[in-house]
Amino acid sequence: MIARGVAMYFIYAVAMVLFHPKFIYPFGPDPFVDPAFATHVLDDTQAHLHVTEEDTDGLAVLYFMGNGGSLAYFGAHLSVHTDAGHRVAALAYPGGGGIPGNPSETLLKAQALDSYDWLAAQHEGPIAVHGYSLGTGLALHVAANRDVAGIILDAPYARMCELMTRAAWLPACYLPGVQRWNSLVYADQIDAPVLVFHGTADDLIPVEAGQKLVASMLDAGKGVSYVALEGANHHNILRHPGYVTQFDDFLSNLPF
């Protein structure tokens, strides 16, 4: 009986390793359409970057969305920046929004760096990075490898594989073939100021996961401002009173 249970658990583990990308990247087909943004497909990685064209010497923000649906569902996030007069570049992920390709941690991180390099070649002013949920790992990856003026993280995780472990009852961080999305590795590699928002009622990425990342960055001596949004969940961070004010204050006081 025990042997049969072990065998079934092994089969389950193998199946989850094979199919876990389906759970990480539940993208939808709706394309991003906004006349304020021009679309650029980058040669090296085929990244689809949507960019506003005004203000080439002020602050630009490179935005990385979460993993739900497509960039079409993140218009409110982009509007926070466009309403403030920032130039915005947003990466649309392959596999969603009608964009061909199979998303993976390796590909998305390569596209994130490619997007920064393209923007830096076009934009004369400073660049900040802003990530939400899945996109926080991309924002940190760029900040660890490129020169950024500031980092904003909404509902970040420490290691996504820890969330997989909680959801699937598997040691996902130690299984071969798992896309781990370990943000802790960047804690001592970033130099720019960091602002972290996390809802206390977040049931997808628990607030403790964000706090673990913040603690790691603080232990590394980095400048981090942490804002716990009381009662906010994973999806309504932007609607929380005070979010936009603290967001704007952080960006307007960046040292550039």
Secondary structure, 3 states (H helix, E strand, C coil): CHHHHHHHHHHHHHHHHHHHHHHHCCECCCCCCCCCCEEEECCCCCCEEEECCCCCCCCEEEEECCCCECHHHHHHHHHHHHHCCCEEEEEECCCCCCCCCCCCHHHHHHHHHHHHHHHHHHCCCCEEEEEECHHHHHHHHHHHHCCCCCEEEECCCCEHHHHHHHHHCCCHHHCCCCCCCEHHHHCCCCCCCEEEEEECCCCCCCHHHHHHHHHHHHHCCCCEEEEEECCCCCCCHHHCCCHHHHHHHHHHCCCC
